Amino acid sequence: MAGRRYRHGRGPADPSQRDAPAAGSARGRGGTPAGQPDRDPAELAREICLRQLAVRPRTRAELATAMRKRGIDDEIVDSVLDRYDEVGIINDEAFARAWVTSRHHGKGLARRALAGELRRKGVDPDAVGEALDELDPQTEEETAKALVARRMRIERSAPPDAAFRRLVGMLARKGYPAGLAIRVVKDALAAEAETAEFADGLDPDALAEAAEPAGE
């Protein structure tokens, strides 16, 4: 019988619907559905910043990057960040000081490693220098000694030359200068060797006798 043929399970094709996008798939700038007015770019910029800052403190450069990735114009980026800087919501100097304190005491990082991290976050070199000035050489050396002392617990059974290389390498990766790393590790290994020699020379019977309570 003559007539139009239909594909199984489908009605006749509608040319007007052939190229229509799926509902809700079209988006305007900033995630606004197509056909609706775009959001105010400044409002969107502030929202992006606040979401970033809710996770952790951010530098001005980090926030600028986040906004530009969402297509915010440079003029609006600068305007929003200038305002946030003015009211103290962002402060690269305070960020750098807090970063140095946290990463040094938490991870044992030295000045060189900390400077690299702050530069990668876009902190101004002057702010980096001021923050690092608060980490004095004596504190840095004491932290290096503490790192080596903790690691010595798993290096005691290793040959001295292997332990030396691993310990110096550990300090180098954390940003400690080679001279300081070598000196701290050599002192720690020397102290360990003296302790071992002293322990080997002790008389177990004499120790047991000395440990007995007096008068028994």
Secondary structure, DSSP 8 states (H G I E B T S, - for coil): --S----TT-----GGGTT---TT--B-GGG-BTTS----HHHHHHHHHHHHHHHS---HHHHHHHHHHTT--HHHHHHHHHHHHHHTS--HHHHHHHHHHHHHHHH---HHHHHHHHHHTT--HHHHHHHHHTS-HHHHHHHHHHHHHHHHHHHTTS-HHHHHHHHHHHHHHTT--HHHHHHHHHHHHHHHHHHHHHHHT--HHHHHHHHS-TT-
